[in-house]
Amino acid sequence: MSSRPSRTRRILFWLSIFAVLVLVGATGVTAWRYSEAKVSTVGTVAFTEELTVPSLARPRTEPDGTRVFDLEMSSGRREFQLGQVTETWGFNGDYLGPTLRARRGEKVRVEVRNTLGTASTVHWHGMHLPAAMDGGPHQPIAPGALWAPAWTVDQPAATLWYHPHPHGATETHVQRGLAGMFLIDDESADLPLPSAYGVDDLPVIVQDVRFRGARFDHSHGFLSDTGFLGDRTMVNGTLAPYREVGDELVRLRLLNASTARVYNFGLADDRRFTLIGTDGGLLTRPAELDRVQLSPGERAEIVVRMRPGERVTVRGYPTDLGLNFFNNQFSGGDDTFDLLELRARPTLRTASNIPDRLAGTPLPDSAPVRERTFDLQLPGINGRPMDMDRIDETVTRGDTETWVVRNTDGMPHNFHIHDVEFTVLEVDGAPPPPALTGPKDTVLIRPESTVRLALRFDGPADPHTPYMYHCHLLWHEDQGMMGQFVVVDPGVAPDPHRAHNSSHSEFNTR
């Protein structure tokens, strides 16, 4: 009998030793993972590859003046790294797609053919257009099918983009390479701003990537709920890119096409640049900054002043994600990336000064008639994950509303609204910073932060087909952080029996 307590003590002793070893091991692994989580490519990028500039699509014009663009979604292969061929997806090529360009007032049609082995969609991010043409999850394009949305461009000049939006699979489709820019022009083209595409007006599509040998590695990181975070970056599908420029002023159309990473853009010598535009177009007045932060889906147009013969690097600096030091590092907030080197020629073309006034005020011109509140907490909005058959909000055409968006989660989110541009009224009760004073369609919201947005719903009305609002950290969207709204004429109710599949065949059988 006396041996039982002794045996019990020995068991407890060895269990305690085992628990301590497990705790020490787990602590060591976490500490190692923490030290490895921080990424910096400063000083390691040789800038050996000339920056690819996506070609301008050449539309055909029909007798009624409609500009018709052709896009084909297809799989491909590209040698990003010497001797290593990576499987990719692209529009009209192996990776990314051409830049589409149209002018305000023009009628356009885009004929999209899907030659992939799976259904996808094409969403016109930032475009004001009918809901049935929006390219969200309700307009899937089956393999082998053709979708031909048509609309009249009715919005100011802006840097927009297009990308897939299939329900539950947006992150992987964008990561494989399906994205491109869509530029809108208007009378502001007469302003003395850099405007020669590919010369002094450069698209800068930024993506973070990670390779495992030749293939893309899209696995998510350790202890991060953010989504995919890569350890390298590409601009316009080019690793280690440089661009020779021959102009004193260079316009960079920055697009964060990454699926989860937030970039804090600046220049390596900390020189100031001029912010002239945000998601939905030009600012009322230019702003002098040394940093501009963009979360996934956001855009900014900046003008950089170059000196003859110099080289300057566009850099992504660490950024405050509203997290503690531990989670900020695992969410990419401490990372630094050298993105693109600009190389000035010995002699530069001189340029006019940037005008003091660029565009009209983006504020809606009528008082809000309603305020709505949206709480962001993974995996849903207002406590409800996305349901394709549920209309979450109904808005009336012509109304101005205030949307209050609160991040009640412990991680960063952002908020994108289809069809409409909004004005940021407040961030945590204070006026927005200069980079958020222009017209927007996507905004970053840190944990426990609140933004107030002003929106005007100019239609067109369609009680049967919804638009989306969602987090544009695409893994969060895929998990269900998305809702739907319809725009109706005054006095009209949404269709309670709308079957979302009914809209599919209308566009997939051409």
Secondary structure, DSSP 4 states (H G I P E B T S, - for coil): -THHHHHHHHHHHHHHHHHHHHHHHHHHHHHHHHHHH--B-TTT----EEPP-PPBP--EE-TT--EEEEEEEEEEEEEEETTEEEEEEEESSSSB-PBEEEETT-EEEEEEEE-SSS-B--EEET----GGGS-STTS-B-TT-EE--EEE--S-SEEEEEE---TTTHHHHHHTT--EEEEEE-GGGGSSS---BTTTEEEEEEEEE-EETTEE--PPPTT--S----SEEEETTEESEEEEEEESEEEEEEEE--SS--EEEEETT---EEEEEETTEEEEEEEEES-EEE-TT-EEEEEEE--TT-EEEEEEE----S--HHHHHHTTTT-BEEEEEEEEEEEEE--PPPPS--S---S-SS--SEEEEEEEETTEETTB---TT---EEEETT-EEEEEEEE-SSS-EEEEESS--EEEEEETTBPPPGGGSS-BSEEEE-TT-EEEEEEE------TTS-EEEE-SSHHHHHHT-EEEEEEE-TTPPP-TT--GGGGHHHHH--
